[in-house]
Amino acid sequence: MDVIRTQPPIDTLVSPSVPMFDQLAERISGGRSIVSVIGLGYVGLPLLRAVSRAGFPAIGFDIDQQKVDSLNAGKSYIRHIPDGDIAELRAAQNVTFTSDFSALADADVILISVPTPVTKHRVPDLQYVTGTFETVAQHLRPGQLVVLESTTYPGTTRQVAKPILDRTGLRSEYDYFLAYSPEREDPGNPRFDTRSIPKVIGGDGPLALQLADMVYGRFLTQTVRVTSADVAEAVKLTENIFRSVNIALVNELKVVYEAMGIDIWEVIEAAKTKPFGYMPFYPGPGLGGHCIPVDPFYLTWKAREYGVNTRFIELAGEVNSAMPLRVVQRVLEELDCRFTRGLRGSTVLVMGVAYKRDVDDLRESPALIIMEELGKKGANVEYYDPYVPEIPTTREHPELAGKRSISWSASNLSKFACAVIVTDHSNVNYRELISVLPLVIDTRNATAQIPAGNVVKA
C-alpha cells in the first residue's frame, strides 16, 4: 500500500511578494542567514552541530552558564557527543555559544528546543516555552523566522507562542514568520542522527512553511511538509503515543505470560520472525526519557478541552507507570522467598540508572522511582552505572541527589544481597555479577545468554 503524505506542492507555497520573506529567503538560499538554537541539551546541541556543518553562521543559546562555558572550552557534557565534535564546532569559527539573549536580534532564524514537562498532576508545563518566547519577543525584529521544536499539544504554536510574538506589533506572515517542527532525536542510536532523520514541518501560513523548509533542507536529508503547525504537533504526539501504547501492551502481556510460566522474551523473538503485520516491542521496568512517559499526557489534557476522553492512552500510561512498583514488589517477594528476609535491612544494588542503554540521560528514569521505593521499604540501596557517576538534583527525586555509583569490583558486589538490572548497558560484566551475587533480578533480559539459577526475570 502506498503512503500518501499531506504535503502541499511547492508552487502553492509561493505568494505575492512580501519584502521580509524575499529578503530572508535570499539569505537562506545563499547560506548567509544566521541560525540560532535556544536550548543546548540532547536535542539542541546536535541540531546546532548540523547547522554548523552546513556552513551557516550559528549562535547557540542556553540559560545554563556552565553548559556555555563547557562548550566554549571545547568540552561536551553529553556522552554520545564527543569532545571532538565540540572542538570541530570551535575550529569552524562559525559558531558562538552564549547565555546573552540580546544576540537574538542578530539571528535570522531562531530554532527553539526547550523542555516541555508535565506537573505531578499530569498537566502540561509550558513555562519554558512561554518564557523563551517572551525572551524572543523582546528581541524580535522584521525578517526573522522562529521555529518551535519542543514536543507539545496541537495548537501550542498558534495559541500560545504566536500571541506572545504578536504583542510586539509585528505580524506573522508579513513581518516575521512562525513554524513548528518536532524534534526526532534518539540519543545513543548510531543508525540515525539529526541530519538523516526526516523532518516534519508545519507553518503558521505558507510563507513560514516555505522558509522553514528552505532552512532545514540545507542541512537535513529529507523534509516532510504538512499543512499546519497543529498537524506537525499532532505528528510528534502520535509517534510517541504509538510507542507508549505498544510498550504498555507488551508489559501487560509479560504479566499474563509470567503467570502462565511462559517467557515473554522467547515469545517476542519468535513473533518477530513474521515478515508482515507485526512489530516487536519489549517489556521493561517502566518508561524513561523525556518523550514517551510525558508526551501522551499533553494530548489527554488537550482532548478534555474538546470533551473527548482518551481512555486507551490513559490506560497505557497507567500500565507503564505501574511497572517500577511491580519491580519493587518482585524484589521483595524474591528476597522473602529465597532468604526469608524481605527488604528491610537488605542491601540492594540497582544496575543502571540512565533511562536507556548506553546513554547518560536520567530524565524520567524508572530506576530513580525503584531506588526511592526500595529505600522507603527499608532497603539499603546503592547503584552502579558506568555513565552516571553521580545522580544530579532532580525535581522529582531530590533525596537521591549526590548519590554516587559504586566502583565495580567483586568485593564491592559481594556486599549486596540482590541486584536489579534496570538499565542494560552493554559494557557491564553480567557474568561476574551473577557469579558473585546470590540473587539477580533482570528486567531487561540482559542475562539471556547466561543461564543461572540465581537469575529471575521480572
C-alpha positions as CSV (number, residue, x, y, z in Angstrom):
1,M,0.0,0.0,0.0
2,D,1.4,3.4,-1.0
3,V,1.8,6.0,1.7
4,I,0.2,9.3,0.8
5,R,1.6,12.3,2.7
6,T,-0.2,15.6,3.2
7,Q,2.3,17.8,1.6
8,P,1.3,20.9,-0.4
9,P,3.1,21.2,-3.8
10,I,5.8,23.8,-3.8
11,D,4.0,26.1,-6.2
12,T,1.1,26.5,-3.8
13,L,3.6,28.0,-1.2
14,V,4.6,31.0,-3.3
15,S,2.5,34.1,-2.7
16,P,2.7,37.7,-3.8
17,S,6.0,39.4,-2.9
18,V,6.4,40.1,0.8
19,P,9.6,42.1,1.3
20,M,10.7,40.4,4.6
21,F,10.0,37.0,3.0
22,D,12.0,37.8,-0.1
23,Q,15.0,39.1,1.9
24,L,15.1,36.1,4.3
25,A,14.6,33.6,1.5
26,E,17.5,35.1,-0.3
27,R,19.8,35.0,2.7
28,I,18.8,31.3,3.4
29,S,19.3,30.2,-0.1
30,G,22.7,31.9,-0.2
31,G,23.8,30.3,3.1
32,R,24.2,33.7,4.7
33,S,21.4,33.6,7.3
34,I,22.5,33.4,10.9
35,V,20.8,30.4,12.5
36,S,20.4,30.3,16.3
37,V,19.4,27.4,18.6
38,I,17.9,28.1,22.0
39,G,18.4,25.2,24.4
40,L,21.6,23.2,24.1
41,G,20.5,19.9,25.5
42,Y,20.1,16.4,24.0
43,V,18.2,17.9,21.1
44,G,19.5,21.4,20.7
45,L,23.2,20.6,20.7
46,P,23.0,18.0,17.9
47,L,20.8,20.4,16.0
48,L,23.4,23.2,16.3
49,R,26.1,20.8,15.2
50,A,24.1,20.0,12.0
51,V,23.5,23.7,11.3
52,S,27.2,24.5,11.7
53,R,28.3,21.6,9.4
54,A,26.0,23.0,6.7
55,G,28.1,26.2,6.8
56,F,25.6,28.6,8.4
57,P,26.8,31.2,10.9
58,A,25.3,29.9,14.1
59,I,24.6,31.0,17.7
60,G,23.8,28.6,20.5
61,F,21.9,29.9,23.5
62,D,21.4,28.4,26.9
63,I,20.4,29.8,30.3
64,D,22.9,27.4,32.0
65,Q,26.2,29.2,32.1
66,Q,28.0,26.0,33.0
67,K,27.0,24.5,29.6
68,V,28.0,27.6,27.8
69,D,31.4,27.7,29.5
70,S,31.9,24.0,28.8
71,L,31.2,24.4,25.1
72,N,33.4,27.5,24.8
73,A,36.2,25.3,26.4
74,G,35.6,22.7,23.7
75,K,34.1,20.2,26.1
76,S,30.9,18.2,25.7
77,Y,28.6,17.4,28.6
78,I,26.6,14.8,26.6
79,R,28.2,11.4,26.4
80,H,27.3,10.5,22.8
81,I,28.5,13.8,21.5
82,P,32.3,13.6,21.9
83,D,34.6,16.4,22.8
84,G,36.0,16.2,19.2
85,D,32.7,17.3,17.8
86,I,32.7,20.4,20.0
87,A,36.3,21.1,19.1
88,E,35.2,20.8,15.4
89,L,32.5,23.5,16.1
90,R,35.0,25.8,17.7
91,A,37.5,25.2,14.9
92,A,34.9,26.0,12.2
93,Q,34.7,29.5,13.7
94,N,31.1,29.9,12.6
95,V,29.5,29.1,16.0
96,T,29.1,31.3,19.1
97,F,27.9,29.9,22.4
98,T,26.3,32.4,24.8
99,S,23.8,33.0,27.6
100,D,23.3,36.6,26.5
101,F,20.0,36.6,24.7
102,S,20.4,40.1,23.3
103,A,22.3,38.4,20.5
104,L,18.9,37.0,19.3
105,A,18.5,40.3,17.4
106,D,21.4,39.2,15.1
107,A,19.7,35.9,14.2
108,D,17.7,35.4,11.0
109,V,16.4,32.0,12.1
110,I,15.6,31.1,15.7
111,L,15.1,27.3,16.5
112,I,13.7,26.6,20.0
113,S,14.3,23.4,21.8
114,V,13.4,23.7,25.4
115,P,11.8,21.2,27.9
116,T,8.1,20.6,28.0
117,P,7.5,18.5,31.2
118,V,4.2,17.8,32.9
119,T,3.3,18.6,36.5
120,K,2.7,15.9,39.1
121,H,-0.9,16.1,38.1
122,R,0.0,15.3,34.5
123,V,-0.8,18.8,33.3
124,P,1.4,20.3,30.6
125,D,4.0,22.7,32.0
126,L,4.8,25.2,29.3
127,Q,6.8,27.6,31.5
128,Y,10.0,27.0,29.4
129,V,8.2,27.6,26.1
130,T,6.3,30.7,27.2
131,G,9.4,32.1,29.0
132,T,11.5,31.5,25.9
133,F,9.0,33.2,23.6
134,E,8.8,36.2,25.9
135,T,12.6,36.5,25.6
136,V,12.4,36.1,21.8
137,A,9.7,38.8,21.7
138,Q,12.0,41.2,23.4
139,H,14.4,41.0,20.5
140,L,12.1,40.2,17.6
141,R,12.7,42.2,14.5
142,P,11.2,42.1,11.0
143,G,12.6,39.4,8.8
144,Q,13.1,36.6,11.3
145,L,11.9,33.0,11.2
146,V,11.0,31.4,14.6
147,V,10.6,27.6,14.8
148,L,9.4,25.7,17.9
149,E,10.8,22.2,18.1
150,S,9.7,21.2,21.7
151,T,7.1,18.5,21.9
152,T,3.7,19.9,22.8
153,Y,-0.1,19.6,22.2
154,P,-1.7,20.7,18.9
155,G,-2.4,24.4,19.0
156,T,0.6,25.5,21.1
157,T,2.4,27.3,18.3
158,R,-0.8,29.0,17.2
159,Q,-2.5,29.7,20.5
160,V,0.4,30.2,22.9
161,A,3.6,31.2,21.0
162,K,2.1,33.4,18.3
163,P,0.1,35.7,20.6
164,I,3.3,36.4,22.6
165,L,5.1,37.4,19.4
166,D,2.1,39.3,18.1
167,R,2.1,41.6,21.1
168,T,5.2,43.2,19.7
169,G,3.1,44.7,17.0
170,L,4.9,42.7,14.3
171,R,2.7,40.5,12.1
172,S,3.1,36.8,11.3
173,E,3.5,36.0,7.6
174,Y,4.4,39.6,6.9
175,D,7.0,41.0,9.4
176,Y,8.1,37.7,11.0
177,F,7.4,34.0,10.3
178,L,6.5,31.2,12.7
179,A,6.6,27.4,12.3
180,Y,6.7,24.2,14.2
181,S,9.0,21.2,13.5
182,P,9.1,18.5,16.1
183,E,12.5,17.1,17.2
184,R,13.1,13.4,16.5
185,E,16.3,12.7,18.3
186,D,17.1,9.2,19.6
187,P,20.2,9.7,21.9
188,G,22.7,6.9,21.6
189,N,21.3,5.4,18.4
190,P,24.2,5.1,16.0
191,R,22.0,4.4,13.0
192,F,20.3,7.8,12.9
193,D,21.5,11.3,13.6
194,T,19.9,14.8,13.3
195,R,20.8,15.0,9.6
196,S,19.5,11.7,8.5
197,I,16.1,11.7,10.3
198,P,13.2,13.1,8.1
199,K,12.0,16.5,9.4
200,V,8.3,17.2,9.7
201,I,7.5,20.9,9.2
202,G,4.3,22.9,9.7
203,G,4.0,26.7,9.4
204,D,1.7,29.5,10.6
205,G,1.0,30.1,6.9
206,P,2.6,29.1,3.6
207,L,5.4,31.6,3.7
208,A,6.7,30.4,7.1
209,L,6.4,26.8,5.8
210,Q,8.4,27.6,2.8
211,L,11.1,29.4,4.8
212,A,11.4,26.6,7.3
213,D,11.6,24.0,4.6
214,M,14.4,26.0,3.0
215,V,16.4,26.2,6.2
216,Y,16.0,22.5,7.2
217,G,16.6,21.5,3.6
218,R,20.0,23.0,3.7
219,F,21.3,20.6,6.5
220,L,18.9,17.6,6.6
221,T,18.5,14.9,4.0
222,Q,14.7,15.0,3.9
223,T,11.8,17.3,4.9
224,V,8.2,16.5,5.1
225,R,5.8,19.4,4.8
226,V,2.3,19.3,6.4
227,T,-0.5,21.8,6.2
228,S,-0.2,23.5,9.6
229,A,1.7,23.7,12.8
230,D,-1.2,21.9,14.5
231,V,-0.7,18.9,12.2
232,A,3.0,18.9,12.9
233,E,2.4,19.0,16.6
234,A,0.0,16.1,16.3
235,V,2.5,14.1,14.3
236,K,5.0,14.1,17.2
237,L,2.4,13.1,19.8
238,T,1.2,10.3,17.5
239,E,4.7,8.9,17.2
240,N,5.2,8.8,20.9
241,I,1.7,7.6,21.8
242,F,2.2,4.7,19.4
243,R,5.2,3.6,21.3
244,S,3.7,4.2,24.7
245,V,0.6,2.1,23.9
246,N,2.5,-0.8,22.4
247,I,5.0,-0.9,25.3
248,A,2.1,-0.9,27.7
249,L,0.6,-3.8,25.8
250,V,3.8,-5.9,25.9
251,N,4.2,-5.0,29.6
252,E,0.8,-6.4,30.3
253,L,1.5,-9.5,28.2
254,K,4.6,-10.1,30.3
255,V,2.5,-10.2,33.4
256,V,0.0,-12.6,31.9
257,Y,2.6,-14.9,30.4
258,E,4.6,-14.9,33.5
259,A,1.6,-16.2,35.4
260,M,1.4,-19.0,32.8
261,G,5.0,-19.9,33.1
262,I,5.8,-18.5,29.6
263,D,8.9,-16.4,28.8
264,I,7.7,-13.2,27.1
265,W,11.2,-12.7,25.6
266,E,11.0,-16.0,23.8
267,V,7.6,-15.2,22.6
268,I,8.7,-11.9,21.1
269,E,11.8,-13.4,19.5
270,A,9.6,-16.0,17.7
271,A,6.8,-13.5,16.9
272,K,9.1,-11.0,15.2
273,T,10.1,-13.6,12.6
274,K,6.8,-12.8,10.9
275,P,7.7,-10.6,8.0
276,F,4.4,-8.6,8.0
277,G,1.8,-7.4,10.4
278,Y,3.9,-7.4,13.5
279,M,6.5,-5.0,15.0
280,P,8.4,-6.0,18.1
281,F,8.2,-4.0,21.3
282,Y,9.9,-5.0,24.5
283,P,8.8,-5.0,28.2
284,G,10.8,-3.3,30.9
285,P,10.8,-1.8,34.4
286,G,8.9,1.3,33.3
287,L,9.3,4.1,30.7
288,G,12.0,6.7,30.8
289,G,13.3,9.6,28.7
290,H,11.7,13.0,28.2
291,C,9.2,11.9,25.5
292,I,7.3,8.7,25.9
293,P,6.4,8.9,29.6
294,V,5.3,12.6,29.2
295,D,4.0,13.3,25.7
296,P,0.8,11.3,25.8
297,F,-0.5,13.4,28.7
298,Y,-0.2,16.5,26.6
299,L,-2.8,15.1,24.3
300,T,-5.1,13.7,27.0
301,W,-5.1,17.1,28.7
302,K,-5.8,19.0,25.4
303,A,-8.5,16.5,24.5
304,R,-10.6,17.4,27.5
305,E,-11.0,20.9,26.0
306,Y,-13.0,19.3,23.2
307,G,-14.9,17.0,25.5
308,V,-13.1,13.9,24.3
309,N,-11.9,11.1,26.6
310,T,-8.6,9.3,25.8
311,R,-9.2,6.1,27.7
312,F,-6.9,4.0,25.7
313,I,-3.9,6.4,26.0
314,E,-4.5,6.9,29.7
315,L,-4.8,3.2,30.4
316,A,-1.4,2.7,28.7
317,G,0.0,5.4,30.9
318,E,-1.3,3.6,34.0
319,V,0.1,0.3,32.9
320,N,3.6,1.8,32.2
321,S,3.6,3.9,35.4
322,A,2.8,0.8,37.5
323,M,5.9,-1.2,36.2
324,P,8.5,0.3,38.6
325,L,6.4,-0.6,41.6
326,R,5.9,-4.0,40.3
327,V,9.7,-4.5,40.1
328,V,9.9,-3.4,43.7
329,Q,7.3,-5.9,44.7
330,R,9.1,-8.6,42.9
331,V,12.4,-7.8,44.7
332,L,10.5,-8.1,48.0
333,E,8.9,-11.4,47.1
334,E,12.1,-13.0,45.9
335,L,14.1,-11.9,48.9
336,D,11.4,-13.2,51.2
337,C,11.0,-16.4,49.3
338,R,14.7,-17.2,49.0
339,F,16.2,-15.8,52.1
340,T,13.1,-15.1,54.4
341,R,14.4,-11.6,55.0
342,G,12.2,-9.2,53.0
343,L,13.5,-5.7,52.1
344,R,14.1,-4.1,55.5
345,G,17.8,-4.1,56.1
346,S,18.6,-5.8,52.8
347,T,21.4,-4.4,50.6
348,V,20.1,-3.9,47.0
349,L,22.2,-2.9,44.0
350,V,20.4,-1.1,41.2
351,M,22.2,-1.8,37.9
352,G,21.8,1.2,35.7
353,V,20.1,4.5,36.4
354,A,20.1,6.1,32.9
355,Y,16.7,5.7,31.2
356,K,18.1,3.7,28.3
357,R,21.1,1.6,27.3
358,D,24.5,3.3,26.8
359,V,23.4,6.9,27.5
360,D,23.9,9.2,30.5
361,D,20.4,10.7,30.4
362,L,18.4,10.2,33.6
363,R,15.2,12.0,32.6
364,E,12.1,10.2,33.8
365,S,14.2,7.1,34.5
366,P,12.3,4.3,36.2
367,A,15.4,3.4,38.1
368,L,15.0,6.6,40.3
369,I,11.5,5.5,41.3
370,I,12.7,2.0,42.0
371,M,15.6,3.3,44.2
372,E,13.3,5.6,46.1
373,E,10.6,2.9,46.7
374,L,13.1,0.3,47.8
375,G,14.5,2.8,50.3
376,K,11.1,3.6,51.6
377,K,10.6,-0.1,52.4
378,G,13.8,-0.2,54.4
379,A,16.4,-1.5,51.9
380,N,19.9,-0.1,51.8
381,V,20.1,0.9,48.1
382,E,23.2,1.7,46.0
383,Y,23.6,1.8,42.3
384,Y,26.1,1.1,39.6
385,D,26.1,2.9,36.3
386,P,29.3,3.4,34.2
387,Y,27.7,6.5,32.5
388,V,26.3,8.2,35.6
389,P,29.0,8.6,38.3
390,E,26.7,10.8,40.4
391,I,22.9,11.5,40.4
392,P,22.3,15.2,39.9
393,T,19.5,17.2,41.6
394,T,16.1,16.4,40.0
395,R,12.8,17.9,40.7
396,E,11.1,14.6,41.3
397,H,13.8,12.8,43.4
398,P,15.7,15.4,45.3
399,E,16.6,12.9,48.0
400,L,18.8,10.9,45.6
401,A,20.9,13.9,44.6
402,G,24.6,13.4,45.2
403,K,24.4,9.7,45.4
404,R,27.4,8.1,43.7
405,S,27.8,4.9,41.7
406,I,29.8,2.2,43.4
407,S,33.1,1.1,41.9
408,W,33.0,-2.2,40.1
409,S,34.8,-5.0,41.9
410,A,34.0,-8.4,43.1
411,S,34.5,-7.3,46.7
412,N,32.1,-4.4,46.3
413,L,29.5,-6.6,44.6
414,S,29.7,-9.2,47.4
415,K,28.2,-6.8,49.9
416,F,24.8,-7.0,48.2
417,A,22.0,-9.5,48.8
418,C,20.4,-8.7,45.4
419,A,21.0,-6.8,42.2
420,V,18.2,-5.4,40.0
421,I,19.1,-4.9,36.3
422,V,17.1,-1.8,35.4
423,T,19.2,-0.5,32.5
424,D,21.1,-3.0,30.4
425,H,24.3,-1.1,29.5
426,S,26.3,-3.1,27.0
427,N,29.7,-2.7,28.8
428,V,28.7,-4.4,32.0
429,N,30.2,-7.8,33.0
430,Y,26.9,-9.6,33.8
431,R,28.7,-12.9,34.2
432,E,30.7,-11.6,37.1
433,L,27.6,-10.0,38.6
434,I,25.8,-13.4,38.5
435,S,28.8,-15.3,39.8
436,V,29.1,-13.0,42.9
437,L,25.6,-12.1,44.0
438,P,23.1,-14.7,45.4
439,L,20.1,-13.1,43.5
440,V,19.9,-11.1,40.3
441,I,16.6,-9.8,39.1
442,D,16.7,-9.0,35.4
443,T,14.0,-6.6,34.0
444,R,15.7,-6.3,30.6
445,N,16.7,-9.8,29.6
446,A,20.3,-8.7,29.8
447,T,21.3,-12.2,31.1
448,A,19.6,-14.2,28.4
449,Q,22.8,-15.9,27.3
450,I,24.0,-16.7,30.9
451,P,21.6,-19.3,32.3
452,A,21.9,-19.4,36.1
453,G,19.6,-20.5,39.0
454,N,20.1,-17.2,40.8
455,V,18.7,-15.1,38.0
456,V,15.0,-14.1,38.0
457,K,13.4,-12.3,35.0
458,A,10.9,-9.7,36.1
